[in-house]
Amino acid sequence: MATDVGDPDYLLHFAGRISRYALRLPDFRTSGDDVLTEQIHDRIADLGDLLTVLAFEHYLQRQEAARFPHWDTQARRRGTAALTGAAQPVGHALADLGAVVERLGFLHETAEYAPTAEHTDAVRSARDVIRGRLASARSHLNAAARRLSEDAEQLLDPPGKNRHTHGVAPFHAPASTACLPPAPHPPSPSR
């Protein structure tokens, strides 16, 4: 049987994992280029693995639903949607780190250039991009973790019973599905 994505603790596990990755992003002010290069390499590997796991979870849940329809509960579908909803911000964070790698390559290439005003400005600009992209990656990861935590809370306290929603739709559905009605309840077994 597949993992139980309908279990809020499973979503919280991923939220914690994503939060830890956000915390492990380096602080450019205190890391030299060599240390930063190594740390970025490690974080890209972490996020690439995480994105693979999120995609696999979706694949696995679809396969399990086809093979064992009675396991395909609303909670599992909502949990799957919550996990796959983390894929985009994780991907954005990964893209931010890709931009950091590109700028680190620029800094490496130009390290031996004559210190002209133009070179100094280019280096300053590259470092500003690195700082901005690290902050953006951290923000994307924190948003993904926060969203998964909120979705886990929704699984613990389903809509209609949750006094904390204040009219907000449960789960953060993409705009393309936000207008869909709630899934119908399965028919009661006849006697």
Disulfide bonds with the S-S distance in Angstrom:
none
